Amino acid sequence: MSHPTAPQISRRSVTRPAALRGTGLHTGATTEATFLPAPAGQGIVFRRIDLAGRPEVPARLSEVEAVDRRTAIGKGAATIHTVEHLLAAVAAHAIDDLTIELSGPEPPILDGSVLPYFDALTKAGPAPVGGEAAVLTVQAPFAVTDRDAAYVVAPAKTLRLTVSIEWRHPLIGCQAGSYEVTPETFASELAPARTFGFTHEVAELQARGLIKGASEANAIVLDAERVVAGGKLRWPDEFVRHKAADIVGDLALTGARIQAHVVATRPSHGGNIALARALARAGRRSGMPAMDISKIMDYLPHRYPFLLVDRIIEVEGQKRIVGIKNVTINEPFFQGHFPGHPIMPGVLIIEAMAQVGGMLLMSHFEGQNTENKVVYFMSLDNVKFRRPVVPGDQIRFELEMLQFRGKTCRMKGAGFVDGQVVAEAEMMAMVVDR
């Protein structure tokens, strides 16, 4: 009896531009943020139009630069600070492909909540754009901790957040809330909740170069007993609601729609990013690949039964690549390798990792005729097998280019199943003519 496949979810972008202008909370810079339609498969991309060459920074975990009191992405002069509020609105609208032009280093803080961004995106007209949305689903519960922040993740059919915080302050104390993240509930329950801070922190944060743009108009400020800036609270538990909204924004850096129940205790930006990384590795990812099997077959000479890569899901220039191998009981090697106790041979796990690495190496020759080129692996070092791989597993291979000279490279790779490392290795390879 066959099982019905889950219906595909169409990717979404916007149909017309929308813009917001204001001051950045931490940099103090006046910046305009403009949302623009993008083609299916592009993902969420920031474009710094104030810099020479208009550099682009994809909203991806690999781009995270700082998590101190905000989430910053990018490198050097192209760094973009405090992206979490804007990205929370993007994720709440289930937008997969979007270009965000910025005329400065930080999206404006506006009133300190996500609501202005959510409303601007509503006016931009979110709509299907074709292709299949990337979805991360959780197969089994797991936990993540980062300093004081703790998270427990369980399978669910939607994204649900149960968040609790605790502060020694009469207006905060212990607060908790549970929210299902849909456009409608996010708009009414989370989007209006504003960021907050304390008067005793101001001098220290300013000394670290932060909150240069903070004012009474863009945050709730508390002294030891009461609200001293920001006016009346929008809810008594506005504080925990804002922390929940921050989680939505930070999880957007996975580049996928998440289906999981996240129970978060004392969440922080550092913890949220650790959670996002764990979800990216432990979750089953479906949806539009960066390279499908036909593209893989263009690059790799391997064919059944020795083609061991199903999809390439991330390619970051010529530095990093992520590929997927779905392991099924129909693999031919299971007929003879430990019959009755099927385990994927370790050498084939490394071979699959090497094939993903070969795709990264061949990407250096993009635009050239690669039909007569093939990747040979020259050495393997520090190979370790951590746990067995069995039918039903999905292996996520992550490879990073360590060195590239001429036609030779050195790479480091690891394979993950449900977030756990199953194998790792360092390898050298070269491209040769057939």
C-alpha positions as CSV (number, residue, x, y, z in Angstrom):
1,M,0.0,0.0,0.0
2,S,1.5,3.3,-1.0
3,H,1.4,6.4,1.2
4,P,0.2,9.7,-0.2
5,T,2.9,12.3,-0.6
6,A,2.5,15.6,1.2
7,P,1.1,18.3,-1.1
8,Q,3.7,20.8,-2.3
9,I,3.6,24.2,-0.8
10,S,4.2,27.0,-3.4
11,R,7.0,29.5,-2.7
12,R,5.9,33.1,-2.1
13,S,7.3,36.5,-2.8
14,V,5.7,40.0,-3.0
15,T,4.0,41.5,-6.1
16,R,5.0,45.2,-5.7
17,P,7.6,47.2,-3.8
18,A,7.1,48.6,-0.3
19,A,9.5,50.8,1.8
20,L,10.1,52.0,5.3
21,R,12.5,54.6,6.6
22,G,13.9,55.3,10.0
23,T,16.8,55.1,12.5
24,G,18.7,51.9,13.3
25,L,18.5,50.9,17.0
26,H,22.2,50.1,17.5
27,T,24.0,52.0,14.7
28,G,21.9,55.1,14.9
29,A,22.1,55.3,11.1
30,T,19.1,56.6,9.1
31,T,18.2,53.8,6.6
32,E,15.5,53.0,4.1
33,A,14.5,49.4,3.7
34,T,12.7,48.5,0.5
35,F,11.0,45.1,-0.2
36,L,11.2,44.0,-3.8
37,P,9.8,40.9,-5.7
38,A,12.3,38.1,-6.3
39,P,12.2,35.0,-8.5
40,A,11.4,31.5,-7.1
41,G,14.4,29.9,-5.5
42,Q,16.4,33.1,-4.7
43,G,15.6,33.1,-1.0
44,I,15.8,36.2,1.2
45,V,18.6,38.5,0.1
46,F,19.7,41.8,1.5
47,R,21.3,44.3,-0.9
48,R,23.4,47.2,0.5
49,I,22.8,49.9,-2.1
50,D,24.8,52.4,-0.1
51,L,28.1,50.5,-0.7
52,A,30.2,50.2,-3.9
53,G,29.2,47.2,-5.9
54,R,25.9,46.9,-4.0
55,P,27.0,43.8,-2.1
56,E,24.3,41.2,-1.4
57,V,24.0,39.2,1.9
58,P,21.8,36.2,1.9
59,A,19.7,35.7,5.1
60,R,21.4,32.4,6.0
61,L,22.9,31.0,9.2
62,S,26.4,30.9,7.6
63,E,26.3,34.7,7.4
64,V,25.6,35.3,11.1
65,E,28.3,37.7,12.4
66,A,27.0,38.7,15.9
67,V,24.4,37.7,18.4
68,D,25.1,40.3,21.1
69,R,21.7,42.0,21.9
70,R,20.7,41.6,18.2
71,T,21.3,39.3,15.2
72,A,23.8,40.7,12.7
73,I,24.7,39.0,9.3
74,G,27.4,39.7,6.7
75,K,31.0,40.5,6.9
76,G,33.1,43.7,7.4
77,A,31.6,46.8,5.9
78,A,28.7,44.9,4.4
79,T,27.5,43.7,7.9
80,I,23.8,44.3,8.5
81,H,22.7,44.7,12.1
82,T,19.4,43.8,13.9
83,V,17.7,41.8,11.1
84,E,15.4,39.9,13.4
85,H,12.4,42.1,13.4
86,L,12.3,42.5,9.6
87,L,12.9,38.7,9.1
88,A,10.1,37.9,11.7
89,A,7.6,39.7,9.5
90,V,9.0,37.9,6.4
91,A,8.6,34.5,8.0
92,A,5.2,35.3,9.5
93,H,4.0,36.1,6.0
94,A,5.5,32.8,4.7
95,I,7.6,34.7,2.2
96,D,10.4,32.5,0.7
97,D,11.9,34.8,-2.0
98,L,12.5,38.5,-1.4
99,T,15.1,41.2,-2.1
100,I,15.6,43.8,0.6
101,E,17.4,46.9,-0.4
102,L,19.0,48.8,2.4
103,S,20.5,52.3,2.2
104,G,22.5,51.8,5.4
105,P,23.9,49.2,7.8
106,E,20.7,48.5,9.8
107,P,17.0,48.2,9.1
108,P,15.1,50.9,11.0
109,I,13.8,50.0,14.5
110,L,10.6,52.1,13.9
111,D,8.4,51.6,17.0
112,G,10.5,48.7,18.3
113,S,8.0,46.0,17.2
114,V,7.6,43.9,14.1
115,L,4.2,45.4,13.2
116,P,5.4,48.2,10.8
117,Y,7.3,45.6,8.8
118,F,4.4,43.2,8.8
119,D,2.0,45.9,7.6
120,A,4.5,47.0,4.9
121,L,4.7,43.4,3.6
122,T,0.9,43.1,3.6
123,K,0.8,46.2,1.3
124,A,3.5,44.6,-0.9
125,G,1.0,41.8,-1.7
126,P,2.5,38.4,-0.8
127,A,1.6,35.9,-3.5
128,P,2.7,32.5,-4.9
129,V,5.7,32.8,-7.2
130,G,6.2,29.1,-8.3
131,G,8.5,26.4,-7.2
132,E,8.3,24.4,-4.0
133,A,8.9,26.0,-0.6
134,A,11.6,24.6,1.6
135,V,10.1,23.0,4.7
136,L,12.0,21.7,7.8
137,T,10.1,19.0,9.7
138,V,11.2,17.4,13.0
139,Q,11.2,13.7,13.3
140,A,12.0,13.2,17.0
141,P,12.3,15.5,20.1
142,F,15.7,17.1,20.9
143,A,17.1,19.8,23.2
144,V,19.4,22.7,22.7
145,T,21.1,24.9,25.3
146,D,23.2,28.0,25.0
147,R,24.3,29.6,28.2
148,D,21.1,30.4,30.1
149,A,18.8,29.8,27.1
150,A,17.2,26.3,26.8
151,Y,15.0,24.9,24.1
152,V,13.1,21.6,23.6
153,V,11.9,20.8,20.1
154,A,9.2,18.3,19.2
155,P,7.4,17.3,16.0
156,A,4.4,19.4,15.0
157,K,2.5,20.2,11.8
158,T,3.0,23.9,12.1
159,L,5.4,26.2,13.9
160,R,4.3,26.6,17.5
161,L,6.2,28.5,20.2
162,T,5.9,28.1,23.9
163,V,8.1,30.7,25.5
164,S,8.9,31.6,29.1
165,I,11.1,34.4,30.5
166,E,12.0,35.5,34.0
167,W,13.3,38.9,35.2
168,R,13.6,40.3,38.7
169,H,11.4,43.2,37.9
170,P,7.8,43.9,39.2
171,L,6.4,44.4,35.7
172,I,8.0,41.2,34.3
173,G,8.7,38.5,36.8
174,C,7.8,35.1,35.2
175,Q,5.9,35.4,31.9
176,A,4.9,32.6,29.6
177,G,2.8,32.3,26.4
178,S,2.1,29.8,23.6
179,Y,1.5,30.9,20.1
180,E,0.9,29.2,16.7
181,V,2.7,31.2,14.1
182,T,0.3,31.9,11.3
183,P,0.0,35.3,9.5
184,E,-3.2,36.0,11.4
185,T,-2.1,35.1,14.9
186,F,1.3,36.6,14.5
187,A,-0.3,39.9,13.4
188,S,-2.6,40.0,16.5
189,E,-0.6,38.3,19.2
190,L,3.1,39.0,18.5
191,A,3.8,41.6,15.9
192,P,2.9,44.7,18.0
193,A,5.1,43.6,21.0
194,R,8.1,46.0,21.4
195,T,11.7,45.5,22.3
196,F,12.7,46.5,25.8
197,G,15.6,47.4,28.0
198,F,16.6,48.8,31.4
199,T,18.1,52.1,32.4
200,H,20.9,50.4,34.4
201,E,22.2,48.8,31.1
202,V,22.3,52.0,29.0
203,A,25.9,53.1,29.9
204,E,27.4,49.7,29.4
205,L,25.6,49.1,26.1
206,Q,26.7,52.5,24.8
207,A,30.3,51.8,25.8
208,R,30.1,48.7,23.6
209,G,28.9,50.8,20.6
210,L,25.3,49.6,20.8
211,I,21.9,51.4,21.2
212,K,23.1,54.6,19.4
213,G,19.6,55.0,18.0
214,A,17.6,54.2,21.0
215,S,14.9,56.7,22.0
216,E,11.6,56.9,23.9
217,A,9.8,56.3,20.6
218,N,11.4,52.9,19.7
219,A,11.6,50.8,22.9
220,I,10.1,50.1,26.3
221,V,12.6,51.4,28.9
222,L,12.3,50.2,32.5
223,D,14.0,51.4,35.7
224,A,14.0,49.3,38.8
225,E,10.2,49.6,39.3
226,R,8.3,51.0,36.3
227,V,8.2,52.0,32.6
228,V,10.1,55.3,32.2
229,A,9.9,55.4,28.3
230,G,7.7,53.9,25.7
231,G,4.3,54.8,27.2
232,K,1.7,52.3,28.2
233,L,2.4,48.6,27.8
234,R,0.4,47.0,24.9
235,W,-0.1,43.9,27.1
236,P,1.0,43.1,30.6
237,D,3.1,40.3,29.0
238,E,4.4,42.3,26.1
239,F,7.9,41.3,27.1
240,V,7.5,37.5,26.5
241,R,5.6,38.2,23.3
242,H,8.5,40.2,21.9
243,K,10.9,37.4,22.8
244,A,8.7,35.0,20.8
245,A,8.7,37.3,17.8
246,D,12.5,37.5,18.0
247,I,12.6,33.7,17.8
248,V,10.5,33.7,14.6
249,G,12.9,36.2,13.0
250,D,16.1,34.3,14.0
251,L,14.7,31.0,12.8
252,A,14.1,32.6,9.4
253,L,17.8,32.3,8.8
254,T,17.3,28.5,8.2
255,G,15.9,29.5,4.8
256,A,12.9,27.2,5.3
257,R,9.5,27.1,6.8
258,I,9.6,25.2,10.1
259,Q,7.1,22.7,11.3
260,A,7.9,22.1,15.0
261,H,6.8,22.8,18.5
262,V,9.6,24.9,20.2
263,V,9.5,25.3,24.0
264,A,11.9,28.1,24.8
265,T,13.1,29.1,28.3
266,R,15.0,32.4,28.7
267,P,15.6,32.7,24.9
268,S,18.4,34.9,23.6
269,H,19.7,35.7,20.2
270,G,22.7,33.4,20.7
271,G,20.3,30.7,21.8
272,N,18.0,31.3,18.9
273,I,20.8,30.9,16.4
274,A,22.0,27.7,18.2
275,L,18.4,26.4,17.9
276,A,18.3,27.4,14.2
277,R,21.5,25.5,13.5
278,A,20.2,22.4,15.3
279,L,16.9,22.6,13.4
280,A,18.8,22.9,10.1
281,R,20.7,19.8,10.8
282,A,18.1,17.7,12.6
283,G,15.1,18.6,10.5
284,R,14.0,16.8,7.3
285,R,14.2,19.3,4.5
286,S,12.0,19.1,1.5
287,G,11.4,21.6,-1.2
288,M,13.1,23.4,-4.0
289,P,16.8,22.4,-4.2
290,A,19.7,24.6,-5.1
291,M,20.6,21.9,-7.6
292,D,18.3,19.0,-8.6
293,I,19.4,15.6,-9.8
294,S,19.7,16.6,-13.5
295,K,22.2,19.4,-12.5
296,I,24.1,16.9,-10.3
297,M,24.3,14.5,-13.3
298,D,25.7,17.3,-15.4
299,Y,28.6,17.7,-13.0
300,L,29.2,14.2,-11.8
301,P,30.0,11.2,-14.1
302,H,28.4,8.7,-11.6
303,R,25.2,6.8,-12.4
304,Y,23.0,4.3,-10.7
305,P,23.8,2.5,-8.4
306,F,26.8,4.7,-7.6
307,L,25.3,8.1,-7.8
308,L,24.9,8.8,-4.0
309,V,23.7,12.4,-4.0
310,D,20.0,13.2,-4.3
311,R,19.9,17.0,-3.9
312,I,22.1,20.0,-3.3
313,I,20.2,22.3,-1.0
314,E,22.7,25.0,-0.3
315,V,25.6,26.5,-2.2
316,E,27.5,29.4,-0.8
317,G,29.7,30.7,-3.5
318,Q,32.6,28.4,-3.8
319,K,33.2,28.0,-0.1
320,R,30.5,25.7,1.3
321,I,27.9,23.2,0.0
322,V,25.2,21.1,1.6
323,G,23.8,18.0,0.0
324,I,21.2,15.3,0.8
325,K,21.3,11.5,0.5
326,N,18.0,9.7,1.2
327,V,18.8,6.2,2.3
328,T,16.1,3.6,1.4
329,I,15.9,-0.2,1.9
330,N,16.0,-0.4,-1.9
331,E,19.7,0.5,-2.0
332,P,21.5,-2.3,-3.8
333,F,24.2,-2.6,-1.1
334,F,21.7,-3.6,1.5
335,Q,21.2,-7.0,-0.2
336,G,24.7,-8.1,0.7
337,H,25.8,-5.8,3.6
338,F,24.7,-7.4,6.9
339,P,21.5,-8.9,5.5
340,G,18.8,-8.9,8.2
341,H,20.6,-6.0,9.9
342,P,20.9,-3.4,7.1
343,I,23.6,-0.7,7.7
344,M,25.0,1.6,5.1
345,P,28.7,0.8,4.5
346,G,31.0,3.4,5.9
347,V,33.0,3.7,2.7
348,L,29.8,4.6,0.8
349,I,29.0,7.3,3.4
350,I,32.4,8.8,2.7
351,E,31.9,8.3,-1.1
352,A,28.6,10.2,-0.9
353,M,30.3,13.0,1.1
354,A,33.0,13.1,-1.6
355,Q,30.5,13.4,-4.3
356,V,28.9,16.4,-2.6
357,G,32.4,17.8,-2.3
358,G,33.0,17.1,-5.9
359,M,30.0,19.3,-6.7
360,L,31.7,22.2,-4.7
361,L,35.0,21.7,-6.5
362,M,33.3,21.6,-10.0
363,S,31.5,24.9,-9.1
364,H,34.9,26.6,-9.5
365,F,34.6,25.8,-13.2
366,E,31.1,27.2,-13.6
367,G,30.7,28.6,-17.2
368,Q,33.4,26.3,-18.6
369,N,32.9,23.1,-20.5
370,T,33.0,20.4,-17.7
371,E,32.0,17.5,-19.9
372,N,35.6,16.3,-20.2
373,K,36.5,17.0,-16.6
374,V,36.3,14.6,-13.6
375,V,37.1,14.9,-9.9
376,Y,39.7,12.5,-8.5
377,F,40.2,12.3,-4.7
378,M,43.8,12.1,-3.6
379,S,43.7,11.6,0.1
380,L,41.4,11.1,3.2
381,D,42.4,12.2,6.7
382,N,40.8,12.1,10.1
383,V,38.0,9.8,8.9
384,K,35.6,9.0,11.8
385,F,32.4,7.1,11.9
386,R,30.1,8.1,14.8
387,R,27.0,6.0,14.4
388,P,25.3,3.6,11.9
389,V,23.2,4.8,9.0
390,V,20.1,2.7,8.3
391,P,17.2,2.6,5.9
392,G,14.9,5.6,6.3
393,D,17.7,8.0,7.3
394,Q,18.4,11.2,5.5
395,I,22.0,12.2,5.5
396,R,22.8,15.9,5.4
397,F,26.4,16.4,4.2
398,E,28.0,19.8,4.9
399,L,31.4,20.5,3.2
400,E,33.6,23.5,3.5
401,M,36.5,24.5,1.2
402,L,39.6,24.9,3.2
403,Q,42.1,25.6,0.4
404,F,41.9,25.9,-3.4
405,R,44.9,26.2,-5.7
406,G,44.8,25.7,-9.4
407,K,42.8,22.4,-9.8
408,T,43.5,21.0,-6.4
409,C,41.6,21.6,-3.2
410,R,41.3,20.6,0.5
411,M,37.9,20.2,2.0
412,K,36.4,19.3,5.4
413,G,33.1,17.5,5.6
414,A,30.6,16.0,8.0
415,G,27.4,14.0,7.6
416,F,24.4,14.4,9.9
417,V,21.3,12.3,10.5
418,D,18.6,13.9,12.7
419,G,21.3,16.5,13.8
420,Q,23.8,13.8,15.0
421,V,27.1,13.4,13.3
422,V,27.4,10.0,11.6
423,A,30.7,10.6,9.8
424,E,33.4,13.2,9.2
425,A,36.5,13.5,7.1
426,E,39.1,15.8,5.6
427,M,39.9,15.2,1.9
428,M,42.0,16.4,-1.0
429,A,40.8,16.3,-4.5
430,M,41.7,17.6,-7.9
431,V,40.0,18.1,-11.3
432,V,41.6,16.3,-14.2
433,D,40.8,15.9,-17.9
434,R,39.2,12.5,-18.7
